[in-house]
Amino acid sequence: MAAVGDVLPELQITADPTFVVSTALATRDFQDVHHDRDKAVQRGSKDIFVNILTDTGLVQRFVTDWAGPSVVLRSIALKLGVPWYAYDTLTLTGIVSRVQDGEVTVDVRGTDSLGDHITATVRLV
């Protein structure tokens, strides 16, 4: 069973353009900033970037890889920071911040070369 202070194994994911485009389309996010570099640049970005639905899925994967397939995620509260552009690498880290009545709370942080991309709190049983 998890204990407060347990540290999750770090996970690194590099977002090449195929990753950015395919994950956006897989989550039915057709915003052009996720698949058209020229339009992303016109809108002020330096490149295409990963969408929030992919971020949420990656946080879920990160926590369930650690906790195992039998856990049930009760909630994922996620806040985005800096963009995660194509060709950059995201590093996910996590720590158990609370264990009470069988429910575990994990604080997750995802950073890339620009800083904090994801700050999340995951509750699971």
The first five atom37 places (N, CA, C, CB, O) and aatype in JSON, in Angstrom:
{
  "aatype": [12, 0, 0, 19, 7, 3, 19, 10, 14, 6, 10, 5, 9, 16, 0, 3, 14, 16, 13, 19, 19, 15, 16, 0, 10, 0, 16, 1, 3, 13, 5, 3, 19, 8, 8, 3, 1, 3, 11, 0, 19, 5, 1, 7, 15, 11, 3, 9, 13, 19, 2, 9, 10, 16, 3, 16, 7, 10, 19, 5, 1, 13, 19, 16, 3, 17, 0, 7, 14, 15, 19, 19, 10, 1, 15, 9, 0, 10, 11, 10, 7, 19, 14, 17, 18, 0, 18, 3, 16, 10, 16, 10, 16, 7, 9, 19, 15, 1, 19, 5, 3, 7, 6, 19, 16, 19, 3, 19, 1, 7, 16, 3, 15, 10, 7, 3, 8, 9, 16, 0, 16, 19, 1, 10, 19],
  "atom_mask": [
    [1, 1, 1, 1, 1],
    [1, 1, 1, 1, 1],
    [1, 1, 1, 1, 1],
    [1, 1, 1, 1, 1],
    [1, 1, 1, 0, 1],
    [1, 1, 1, 1, 1],
    [1, 1, 1, 1, 1],
    [1, 1, 1, 1, 1],
    [1, 1, 1, 1, 1],
    [1, 1, 1, 1, 1],
    [1, 1, 1, 1, 1],
    [1, 1, 1, 1, 1],
    [1, 1, 1, 1, 1],
    [1, 1, 1, 1, 1],
    [1, 1, 1, 1, 1],
    [1, 1, 1, 1, 1],
    [1, 1, 1, 1, 1],
    [1, 1, 1, 1, 1],
    [1, 1, 1, 1, 1],
    [1, 1, 1, 1, 1],
    [1, 1, 1, 1, 1],
    [1, 1, 1, 1, 1],
    [1, 1, 1, 1, 1],
    [1, 1, 1, 1, 1],
    [1, 1, 1, 1, 1],
    [1, 1, 1, 1, 1],
    [1, 1, 1, 1, 1],
    [1, 1, 1, 1, 1],
    [1, 1, 1, 1, 1],
    [1, 1, 1, 1, 1],
    [1, 1, 1, 1, 1],
    [1, 1, 1, 1, 1],
    [1, 1, 1, 1, 1],
    [1, 1, 1, 1, 1],
    [1, 1, 1, 1, 1],
    [1, 1, 1, 1, 1],
    [1, 1, 1, 1, 1],
    [1, 1, 1, 1, 1],
    [1, 1, 1, 1, 1],
    [1, 1, 1, 1, 1],
    [1, 1, 1, 1, 1],
    [1, 1, 1, 1, 1],
    [1, 1, 1, 1, 1],
    [1, 1, 1, 0, 1],
    [1, 1, 1, 1, 1],
    [1, 1, 1, 1, 1],
    [1, 1, 1, 1, 1],
    [1, 1, 1, 1, 1],
    [1, 1, 1, 1, 1],
    [1, 1, 1, 1, 1],
    [1, 1, 1, 1, 1],
    [1, 1, 1, 1, 1],
    [1, 1, 1, 1, 1],
    [1, 1, 1, 1, 1],
    [1, 1, 1, 1, 1],
    [1, 1, 1, 1, 1],
    [1, 1, 1, 0, 1],
    [1, 1, 1, 1, 1],
    [1, 1, 1, 1, 1],
    [1, 1, 1, 1, 1],
    [1, 1, 1, 1, 1],
    [1, 1, 1, 1, 1],
    [1, 1, 1, 1, 1],
    [1, 1, 1, 1, 1],
    [1, 1, 1, 1, 1],
    [1, 1, 1, 1, 1],
    [1, 1, 1, 1, 1],
    [1, 1, 1, 0, 1],
    [1, 1, 1, 1, 1],
    [1, 1, 1, 1, 1],
    [1, 1, 1, 1, 1],
    [1, 1, 1, 1, 1],
    [1, 1, 1, 1, 1],
    [1, 1, 1, 1, 1],
    [1, 1, 1, 1, 1],
    [1, 1, 1, 1, 1],
    [1, 1, 1, 1, 1],
    [1, 1, 1, 1, 1],
    [1, 1, 1, 1, 1],
    [1, 1, 1, 1, 1],
    [1, 1, 1, 0, 1],
    [1, 1, 1, 1, 1],
    [1, 1, 1, 1, 1],
    [1, 1, 1, 1, 1],
    [1, 1, 1, 1, 1],
    [1, 1, 1, 1, 1],
    [1, 1, 1, 1, 1],
    [1, 1, 1, 1, 1],
    [1, 1, 1, 1, 1],
    [1, 1, 1, 1, 1],
    [1, 1, 1, 1, 1],
    [1, 1, 1, 1, 1],
    [1, 1, 1, 1, 1],
    [1, 1, 1, 0, 1],
    [1, 1, 1, 1, 1],
    [1, 1, 1, 1, 1],
    [1, 1, 1, 1, 1],
    [1, 1, 1, 1, 1],
    [1, 1, 1, 1, 1],
    [1, 1, 1, 1, 1],
    [1, 1, 1, 1, 1],
    [1, 1, 1, 0, 1],
    [1, 1, 1, 1, 1],
    [1, 1, 1, 1, 1],
    [1, 1, 1, 1, 1],
    [1, 1, 1, 1, 1],
    [1, 1, 1, 1, 1],
    [1, 1, 1, 1, 1],
    [1, 1, 1, 1, 1],
    [1, 1, 1, 0, 1],
    [1, 1, 1, 1, 1],
    [1, 1, 1, 1, 1],
    [1, 1, 1, 1, 1],
    [1, 1, 1, 1, 1],
    [1, 1, 1, 0, 1],
    [1, 1, 1, 1, 1],
    [1, 1, 1, 1, 1],
    [1, 1, 1, 1, 1],
    [1, 1, 1, 1, 1],
    [1, 1, 1, 1, 1],
    [1, 1, 1, 1, 1],
    [1, 1, 1, 1, 1],
    [1, 1, 1, 1, 1],
    [1, 1, 1, 1, 1],
    [1, 1, 1, 1, 1]
  ],
  "atom_positions": [
    [[0.84, -1.19, 0.0], [0.0, 0.0, 0.0], [0.88, 1.24, 0.0], [-0.95, 0.01, 1.22], [1.98, 1.24, 0.55]],
    [[0.4, 2.27, -0.6], [1.15, 3.51, -0.71], [1.24, 4.22, 0.63], [0.51, 4.43, -1.75], [0.37, 4.06, 1.49]],
    [[2.28, 5.0, 0.78], [2.48, 5.82, 1.97], [2.83, 7.24, 1.55], [3.59, 5.22, 2.87], [3.4, 7.47, 0.49]],
    [[2.46, 8.18, 2.4], [2.81, 9.57, 2.12], [4.32, 9.68, 1.94], [2.31, 10.52, 3.26], [5.1, 9.17, 2.75]],
    [[4.72, 10.35, 0.88], [6.14, 10.52, 0.57], [6.67, 9.55, -0.46], [0.0, 0.0, 0.0], [7.78, 9.74, -0.95]],
    [[5.9, 8.5, -0.79], [6.34, 7.58, -1.84], [6.53, 8.37, -3.14], [5.32, 6.42, -2.04], [5.7, 9.2, -3.5]],
    [[7.62, 8.09, -3.82], [7.94, 8.78, -5.07], [7.71, 7.84, -6.24], [9.41, 9.29, -5.06], [8.19, 6.7, -6.24]],
    [[6.98, 8.3, -7.24], [6.71, 7.51, -8.43], [7.94, 7.53, -9.34], [5.46, 8.04, -9.18], [8.66, 8.52, -9.39]],
    [[8.18, 6.43, -10.08], [9.28, 6.43, -11.04], [9.05, 7.47, -12.12], [9.45, 5.03, -11.67], [7.95, 7.6, -12.65]],
    [[10.09, 8.21, -12.44], [10.02, 9.26, -13.44], [9.7, 8.68, -14.82], [11.35, 10.05, -13.48], [10.12, 7.57, -15.15]],
    [[8.96, 9.44, -15.61], [8.63, 9.04, -16.98], [8.96, 10.19, -17.92], [7.12, 8.63, -17.1], [8.54, 11.32, -17.69]],
    [[9.71, 9.89, -18.99], [10.03, 10.9, -20.0], [9.4, 10.51, -21.33], [11.57, 11.06, -20.15], [9.44, 9.35, -21.73]],
    [[8.82, 11.51, -21.99], [8.18, 11.3, -23.28], [8.59, 12.45, -24.19], [6.61, 11.22, -23.15], [8.44, 13.62, -23.85]],
    [[9.12, 12.09, -25.35], [9.48, 13.11, -26.34], [8.35, 13.22, -27.35], [10.82, 12.76, -27.05], [7.85, 12.22, -27.86]],
    [[7.96, 14.45, -27.63], [6.84, 14.7, -28.54], [7.37, 15.09, -29.92], [5.92, 15.83, -27.99], [7.61, 16.26, -30.2]],
    [[7.56, 14.08, -30.78], [7.89, 14.44, -32.16], [6.59, 14.89, -32.85], [8.57, 13.23, -32.94], [5.51, 14.68, -32.3]],
    [[6.67, 15.49, -34.04], [5.45, 15.98, -34.67], [4.38, 14.9, -34.87], [5.79, 16.59, -36.0], [3.19, 15.18, -34.74]],
    [[4.79, 13.69, -35.19], [3.81, 12.61, -35.36], [3.05, 12.36, -34.06], [4.51, 11.33, -35.83], [1.84, 12.14, -34.08]],
    [[3.75, 12.39, -32.95], [3.11, 12.22, -31.64], [2.1, 13.34, -31.4], [4.16, 12.21, -30.51], [0.96, 13.06, -31.01]],
    [[2.49, 14.59, -31.64], [1.6, 15.72, -31.39], [0.34, 15.61, -32.24], [2.32, 17.05, -31.68], [-0.78, 15.77, -31.74]],
    [[0.52, 15.34, -33.53], [-0.62, 15.28, -34.46], [-1.5, 14.07, -34.16], [-0.13, 15.23, -35.91], [-2.72, 14.19, -34.06]],
    [[-0.88, 12.91, -34.03], [-1.68, 11.68, -33.87], [-2.46, 11.67, -32.55], [-0.78, 10.45, -33.94], [-3.59, 11.2, -32.51]],
    [[-1.86, 12.19, -31.49], [-2.6, 12.19, -30.23], [-3.73, 13.22, -30.23], [-1.64, 12.48, -29.06], [-4.78, 13.0, -29.63]],
    [[-3.51, 14.34, -30.91], [-4.61, 15.32, -31.02], [-5.78, 14.72, -31.8], [-4.11, 16.62, -31.72], [-6.93, 14.83, -31.39]],
    [[-5.46, 14.09, -32.91], [-6.53, 13.5, -33.73], [-7.19, 12.32, -33.01], [-5.98, 13.04, -35.08], [-8.41, 12.13, -33.12]],
    [[-6.41, 11.54, -32.29], [-6.97, 10.4, -31.54], [-7.95, 10.85, -30.47], [-5.84, 9.57, -30.9], [-8.86, 10.11, -30.1]],
    [[-7.77, 12.07, -29.97], [-8.68, 12.59, -28.95], [-9.74, 13.5, -29.58], [-7.9, 13.36, -27.87], [-10.47, 14.21, -28.88]],
    [[-9.81, 13.47, -30.91], [-10.82, 14.22, -31.67], [-10.69, 15.74, -31.46], [-12.22, 13.76, -31.27], [-11.68, 16.48, -31.47]],
    [[-9.45, 16.16, -31.28], [-9.15, 17.59, -31.14], [-8.58, 18.05, -32.48], [-8.13, 17.87, -29.94], [-7.43, 17.76, -32.8]],
    [[-9.39, 18.75, -33.25], [-9.0, 19.14, -34.6], [-8.54, 20.6, -34.67], [-10.16, 18.94, -35.56], [-8.47, 21.17, -35.76]],
    [[-8.22, 21.21, -33.52], [-7.68, 22.58, -33.53], [-6.39, 22.59, -34.34], [-7.44, 23.1, -32.08], [-5.51, 21.75, -34.12]],
    [[-6.28, 23.54, -35.28], [-5.13, 23.54, -36.18], [-3.78, 23.73, -35.48], [-5.3, 24.61, -37.21], [-2.75, 23.34, -36.03]],
    [[-3.77, 24.31, -34.3], [-2.49, 24.51, -33.59], [-1.85, 23.19, -33.16], [-2.71, 25.39, -32.36], [-0.7, 23.17, -32.72]],
    [[-2.59, 22.1, -33.3], [-2.05, 20.79, -32.94], [-1.59, 19.98, -34.16], [-3.09, 20.0, -32.17], [-1.03, 18.9, -34.0]],
    [[-1.83, 20.51, -35.38], [-1.41, 19.74, -36.55], [-0.89, 20.59, -37.7], [-2.56, 18.92, -37.04], [-0.37, 20.04, -38.67]],
    [[-1.01, 21.92, -37.64], [-0.58, 22.78, -38.74], [0.42, 23.8, -38.19], [-1.8, 23.5, -39.42], [0.04, 24.77, -37.54]],
    [[1.7, 23.56, -38.47], [2.75, 24.43, -37.9], [2.58, 25.88, -38.34], [4.13, 23.92, -38.31], [2.71, 26.79, -37.52]],
    [[2.28, 26.1, -39.62], [2.13, 27.48, -40.1], [1.04, 28.24, -39.35], [1.82, 27.49, -41.61], [1.23, 29.39, -38.97]],
    [[-0.09, 27.6, -39.14], [-1.18, 28.25, -38.41], [-0.84, 28.42, -36.92], [-2.48, 27.45, -38.57], [-1.23, 29.41, -36.3]],
    [[-0.13, 27.46, -36.37], [0.28, 27.6, -34.97], [1.2, 28.82, -34.82], [1.01, 26.31, -34.47], [1.06, 29.59, -33.87]],
    [[2.12, 28.99, -35.75], [3.04, 30.14, -35.71], [2.26, 31.44, -35.92], [4.15, 30.0, -36.79], [2.52, 32.44, -35.25]],
    [[1.3, 31.44, -36.86], [0.48, 32.64, -37.08], [-0.26, 33.05, -35.8], [-0.54, 32.39, -38.21], [-0.52, 34.23, -35.58]],
    [[-0.58, 32.07, -34.97], [-1.32, 32.36, -33.73], [-0.39, 32.63, -32.54], [-2.25, 31.19, -33.39], [-0.85, 32.73, -31.4]],
    [[0.92, 32.75, -32.81], [1.86, 33.15, -31.78], [2.67, 32.05, -31.14], [0.0, 0.0, 0.0], [3.47, 32.32, -30.24]],
    [[2.47, 30.8, -31.57], [3.25, 29.69, -31.02], [4.52, 29.51, -31.84], [2.43, 28.39, -30.99], [4.6, 29.95, -32.98]],
    [[5.5, 28.85, -31.25], [6.72, 28.6, -32.03], [6.6, 27.32, -32.86], [7.93, 28.5, -31.09], [7.39, 27.1, -33.78]],
    [[5.62, 26.48, -32.54], [5.44, 25.21, -33.27], [4.08, 24.64, -32.85], [6.62, 24.19, -32.96], [3.37, 25.24, -32.04]],
    [[3.72, 23.48, -33.41], [2.53, 22.77, -32.93], [2.79, 22.29, -31.51], [2.16, 21.58, -33.87], [3.94, 22.1, -31.11]],
    [[1.72, 22.09, -30.74], [1.91, 21.68, -29.35], [0.87, 20.64, -28.94], [1.85, 22.89, -28.4], [-0.2, 20.54, -29.54]],
    [[1.2, 19.88, -27.9], [0.37, 18.78, -27.4], [-0.9, 19.35, -26.77], [1.16, 17.92, -26.37], [-0.86, 20.39, -26.11]],
    [[-2.02, 18.66, -26.97], [-3.3, 19.13, -26.43], [-3.53, 18.6, -25.01], [-4.46, 18.71, -27.35], [-2.86, 17.68, -24.55]],
    [[-4.49, 19.21, -24.33], [-4.73, 18.89, -22.92], [-5.31, 17.48, -22.74], [-5.69, 19.91, -22.3], [-5.07, 16.85, -21.71]],
    [[-6.05, 16.98, -23.72], [-6.59, 15.63, -23.59], [-5.47, 14.6, -23.56], [-7.57, 15.32, -24.75], [-5.53, 13.61, -22.83]],
    [[-4.44, 14.83, -24.36], [-3.28, 13.95, -24.34], [-2.57, 14.05, -22.99], [-2.31, 14.29, -25.49], [-2.17, 13.04, -22.41]],
    [[-2.41, 15.27, -22.5], [-1.78, 15.46, -21.18], [-2.53, 14.67, -20.11], [-1.75, 16.95, -20.81], [-1.91, 14.0, -19.29]],
    [[-3.83, 14.76, -20.12], [-4.63, 14.06, -19.12], [-4.43, 12.55, -19.23], [-6.12, 14.41, -19.27], [-4.27, 11.86, -18.22]],
    [[-4.43, 12.04, -20.45], [-4.2, 10.62, -20.65], [-2.81, 10.19, -20.19], [0.0, 0.0, 0.0], [-2.65, 9.1, -19.62]],
    [[-1.82, 11.03, -20.43], [-0.46, 10.68, -20.0], [-0.33, 10.69, -18.47], [0.55, 11.66, -20.61], [0.39, 9.87, -17.91]],
    [[-1.01, 11.62, -17.82], [-0.99, 11.62, -16.35], [-1.66, 10.35, -15.83], [-1.71, 12.89, -15.8], [-1.18, 9.74, -14.88]],
    [[-2.76, 9.96, -16.46], [-3.44, 8.72, -16.06], [-2.5, 7.54, -16.24], [-4.72, 8.51, -16.89], [-2.38, 6.7, -15.34]],
    [[-1.83, 7.45, -17.38], [-0.88, 6.35, -17.64], [0.23, 6.36, -16.6], [-0.29, 6.47, -19.06], [0.6, 5.31, -16.07]],
    [[0.77, 7.53, -16.32], [1.88, 7.66, -15.37], [1.48, 7.09, -14.01], [2.3, 9.15, -15.22], [2.25, 6.35, -13.4]],
    [[0.31, 7.43, -13.54], [-0.12, 6.99, -12.21], [-0.5, 5.5, -12.22], [-1.32, 7.83, -11.72], [-0.15, 4.77, -11.3]],
    [[-1.2, 5.06, -13.24], [-1.6, 3.64, -13.26], [-0.41, 2.72, -13.55], [-2.7, 3.4, -14.31], [-0.43, 1.56, -13.12]],
    [[0.62, 3.19, -14.25], [1.83, 2.38, -14.41], [2.45, 2.1, -13.04], [2.86, 3.1, -15.32], [3.0, 1.03, -12.81]],
    [[2.35, 3.06, -12.15], [2.91, 2.9, -10.8], [1.95, 2.11, -9.89], [3.2, 4.29, -10.17], [2.38, 1.21, -9.17]],
    [[0.67, 2.43, -9.94], [-0.29, 1.85, -8.99], [-0.8, 0.48, -9.4], [-1.47, 2.79, -8.82], [-1.23, -0.3, -8.56]],
    [[-0.76, 0.18, -10.7], [-1.22, -1.11, -11.17], [-2.59, -1.03, -11.82], [0.0, 0.0, 0.0], [-3.32, -0.06, -11.65]],
    [[-2.94, -2.09, -12.58], [-4.15, -2.05, -13.39], [-5.45, -2.17, -12.6], [-4.09, -3.14, -14.38], [-6.52, -1.9, -13.15]],
    [[-5.39, -2.57, -11.33], [-6.63, -2.76, -10.58], [-7.12, -1.5, -9.87], [-6.43, -3.86, -9.56], [-8.2, -1.5, -9.29]],
    [[-6.35, -0.43, -9.92], [-6.78, 0.79, -9.24], [-7.9, 1.47, -10.03], [-5.6, 1.76, -9.05], [-8.06, 1.28, -11.23]],
    [[-8.65, 2.27, -9.29], [-9.7, 3.09, -9.92], [-9.35, 4.55, -9.66], [-11.14, 2.73, -9.36], [-9.17, 4.97, -8.52]],
    [[-9.25, 5.31, -10.74], [-8.97, 6.73, -10.59], [-10.28, 7.45, -10.32], [-8.26, 7.31, -11.86], [-11.23, 7.34, -11.1]],
    [[-10.32, 8.16, -9.22], [-11.54, 8.91, -8.88], [-11.57, 10.28, -9.54], [-11.65, 9.07, -7.37], [-12.62, 10.77, -9.94]],
    [[-10.39, 10.91, -9.64], [-10.35, 12.22, -10.28], [-8.93, 12.57, -10.69], [-10.91, 13.31, -9.35], [-7.95, 12.1, -10.11]],
    [[-8.86, 13.41, -11.72], [-7.59, 14.02, -12.12], [-7.87, 15.51, -12.26], [-7.03, 13.39, -13.48], [-8.61, 15.93, -13.15]],
    [[-7.28, 16.3, -11.38], [-7.39, 17.76, -11.47], [-6.08, 18.25, -12.09], [-7.65, 18.43, -10.06], [-5.01, 18.1, -11.49]],
    [[-6.18, 18.84, -13.27], [-4.98, 19.16, -14.04], [-4.96, 20.63, -14.42], [-4.9, 18.29, -15.3], [-5.96, 21.2, -14.85]],
    [[-3.79, 21.23, -14.25], [-3.6, 22.63, -14.64], [-2.44, 22.7, -15.62], [-3.34, 23.54, -13.39], [-1.38, 22.12, -15.38]],
    [[-2.64, 23.42, -16.71], [-1.57, 23.57, -17.7], [-0.76, 24.82, -17.42], [-2.14, 23.6, -19.12], [-1.29, 25.84, -16.96]],
    [[0.54, 24.73, -17.72], [1.43, 25.88, -17.64], [1.98, 26.22, -19.01], [0.0, 0.0, 0.0], [1.22, 26.59, -19.91]],
    [[3.27, 26.09, -19.18], [3.9, 26.4, -20.47], [3.5, 25.36, -21.51], [5.44, 26.47, -20.32], [3.13, 24.24, -21.15]],
    [[3.58, 25.71, -22.8], [3.25, 24.72, -23.84], [4.3, 23.59, -23.9], [3.15, 25.42, -25.22], [5.43, 23.74, -23.44]],
    [[3.86, 22.48, -24.46], [4.76, 21.36, -24.75], [4.82, 21.25, -26.28], [4.27, 20.0, -24.07], [3.96, 20.63, -26.91]],
    [[5.86, 21.87, -26.84], [6.0, 21.93, -28.3], [6.6, 20.64, -28.86], [6.86, 23.12, -28.69], [7.24, 19.86, -28.15]],
    [[6.37, 20.46, -30.15], [7.0, 19.35, -30.86], [8.51, 19.42, -30.68], [6.63, 19.38, -32.37], [9.09, 20.51, -30.64]],
    [[9.13, 18.28, -30.59], [10.58, 18.07, -30.42], [11.05, 18.29, -28.98], [11.34, 18.99, -31.34], [12.25, 18.17, -28.7]],
    [[10.16, 18.59, -28.08], [10.55, 18.77, -26.68], [10.2, 17.51, -25.89], [9.85, 20.03, -26.05], [9.38, 16.7, -26.33]],
    [[10.83, 17.35, -24.75], [10.61, 16.17, -23.9], [9.93, 16.59, -22.6], [11.96, 15.45, -23.59], [10.32, 17.56, -21.95]],
    [[8.89, 15.84, -22.26], [8.17, 16.05, -21.01], [8.67, 15.03, -19.99], [6.62, 15.93, -21.2], [8.8, 13.85, -20.29]],
    [[8.95, 15.5, -18.79], [9.34, 14.62, -17.69], [8.26, 14.67, -16.62], [10.73, 15.02, -17.09], [7.98, 15.73, -16.06]],
    [[7.64, 13.51, -16.36], [6.6, 13.41, -15.34], [7.21, 12.87, -14.05], [5.43, 12.51, -15.81], [7.92, 11.87, -14.06]],
    [[6.92, 13.56, -12.95], [7.32, 13.1, -11.63], [6.09, 13.12, -10.73], [8.47, 13.99, -11.04], [5.13, 13.85, -10.99]],
    [[6.13, 12.33, -9.67], [4.97, 12.28, -8.78], [5.35, 11.84, -7.39], [0.0, 0.0, 0.0], [6.33, 11.14, -7.17]],
    [[4.53, 12.27, -6.44], [4.75, 11.9, -5.04], [3.38, 11.73, -4.37], [5.61, 12.97, -4.29], [2.44, 12.48, -4.63]],
    [[3.29, 10.73, -3.51], [2.06, 10.51, -2.75], [1.97, 11.59, -1.68], [2.02, 9.06, -2.11], [2.88, 11.73, -0.85]],
    [[0.88, 12.35, -1.7], [0.75, 13.46, -0.76], [-0.27, 13.18, 0.34], [0.35, 14.71, -1.51], [-0.29, 13.88, 1.36]],
    [[-1.11, 12.16, 0.14], [-2.12, 11.87, 1.16], [-2.61, 10.44, 1.0], [-3.31, 12.88, 1.08], [-2.8, 9.95, -0.12]],
    [[-2.82, 9.77, 2.13], [-3.45, 8.45, 2.16], [-4.47, 8.49, 3.29], [-2.39, 7.27, 2.36], [-4.13, 8.68, 4.46]],
    [[-5.74, 8.3, 2.92], [-6.79, 8.36, 3.95], [-7.97, 7.5, 3.53], [-7.24, 9.83, 4.19], [-8.48, 7.63, 2.42]],
    [[-8.4, 6.63, 4.43], [-9.57, 5.77, 4.21], [-9.47, 5.02, 2.88], [-10.85, 6.61, 4.23], [-10.47, 4.87, 2.18]],
    [[-8.29, 4.54, 2.55], [-8.1, 3.76, 1.34], [-7.9, 4.56, 0.08], [0.0, 0.0, 0.0], [-7.62, 4.0, -0.98]],
    [[-8.05, 5.87, 0.18], [-7.86, 6.71, -1.0], [-6.45, 7.31, -0.96], [-8.93, 7.84, -1.06], [-5.98, 7.79, 0.07]],
    [[-5.79, 7.27, -2.12], [-4.44, 7.79, -2.26], [-4.48, 9.03, -3.15], [-3.48, 6.71, -2.86], [-5.14, 9.04, -4.19]],
    [[-3.79, 10.07, -2.73], [-3.67, 11.28, -3.54], [-2.22, 11.41, -3.99], [-4.12, 12.54, -2.73], [-1.29, 11.34, -3.19]],
    [[-2.06, 11.6, -5.29], [-0.72, 11.74, -5.88], [-0.62, 13.12, -6.53], [-0.43, 10.61, -6.92], [-1.47, 13.5, -7.33]],
    [[0.42, 13.84, -6.18], [0.71, 15.12, -6.84], [1.67, 14.84, -7.99], [1.32, 16.17, -5.83], [2.74, 14.26, -7.81]],
    [[1.27, 15.27, -9.18], [2.05, 15.0, -10.4], [2.52, 16.33, -10.99], [1.22, 14.19, -11.44], [1.78, 17.32, -11.0]],
    [[3.73, 16.32, -11.47], [4.3, 17.5, -12.13], [4.92, 17.05, -13.44], [5.35, 18.23, -11.23], [5.64, 16.06, -13.49]],
    [[4.64, 17.8, -14.5], [5.25, 17.52, -15.81], [6.01, 18.74, -16.28], [0.0, 0.0, 0.0], [5.44, 19.82, -16.41]],
    [[7.3, 18.58, -16.52], [8.12, 19.72, -16.94], [8.73, 19.46, -18.31], [9.22, 20.0, -15.9], [9.04, 18.32, -18.67]],
    [[8.91, 20.53, -19.05], [9.64, 20.45, -20.32], [10.72, 21.53, -20.31], [8.68, 20.63, -21.55], [11.02, 22.08, -19.25]],
    [[11.31, 21.82, -21.46], [12.44, 22.77, -21.49], [12.03, 24.19, -21.12], [13.07, 22.77, -22.87], [12.89, 25.01, -20.8]],
    [[10.73, 24.49, -21.15], [10.25, 25.83, -20.82], [9.84, 25.98, -19.35], [9.07, 26.19, -21.7], [9.69, 27.1, -18.86]],
    [[9.66, 24.86, -18.65], [9.23, 24.92, -17.25], [8.11, 23.94, -16.96], [0.0, 0.0, 0.0], [8.03, 22.86, -17.55]],
    [[7.23, 24.34, -16.04], [6.11, 23.47, -15.65], [5.03, 23.47, -16.73], [5.51, 23.94, -14.29], [4.44, 24.51, -17.05]],
    [[4.8, 22.3, -17.29], [3.75, 22.14, -18.29], [2.46, 21.64, -17.65], [4.2, 21.18, -19.4], [1.37, 22.09, -17.99]],
    [[2.59, 20.7, -16.71], [1.43, 20.09, -16.04], [1.64, 20.15, -14.53], [1.22, 18.62, -16.51], [2.71, 19.84, -14.02]],
    [[0.58, 20.53, -13.85], [0.5, 20.36, -12.41], [-0.83, 19.66, -12.17], [0.59, 21.75, -11.62], [-1.89, 20.17, -12.52]],
    [[-0.78, 18.47, -11.56], [-2.0, 17.68, -11.42], [-2.08, 17.03, -10.04], [-2.07, 16.62, -12.51], [-1.07, 16.77, -9.39]],
    [[-3.31, 16.79, -9.64], [-3.59, 16.01, -8.44], [-4.5, 14.87, -8.84], [-4.23, 16.89, -7.32], [-5.57, 15.07, -9.42]],
    [[-4.07, 13.65, -8.51], [-4.82, 12.46, -8.89], [-5.26, 11.74, -7.62], [-3.96, 11.51, -9.79], [-4.46, 11.48, -6.72]],
    [[-6.55, 11.42, -7.56], [-7.09, 10.66, -6.43], [-7.46, 9.28, -6.95], [-8.33, 11.38, -5.79], [-8.11, 9.14, -7.99]],
    [[-7.04, 8.24, -6.2], [-7.31, 6.86, -6.63], [-7.56, 5.95, -5.44], [-6.14, 6.33, -7.46], [-7.17, 6.24, -4.31]],
    [[-8.24, 4.85, -5.72], [-8.46, 3.82, -4.69], [-8.03, 2.5, -5.25], [-9.94, 3.78, -4.24], [-8.13, 1.48, -4.56]]
  ]
}
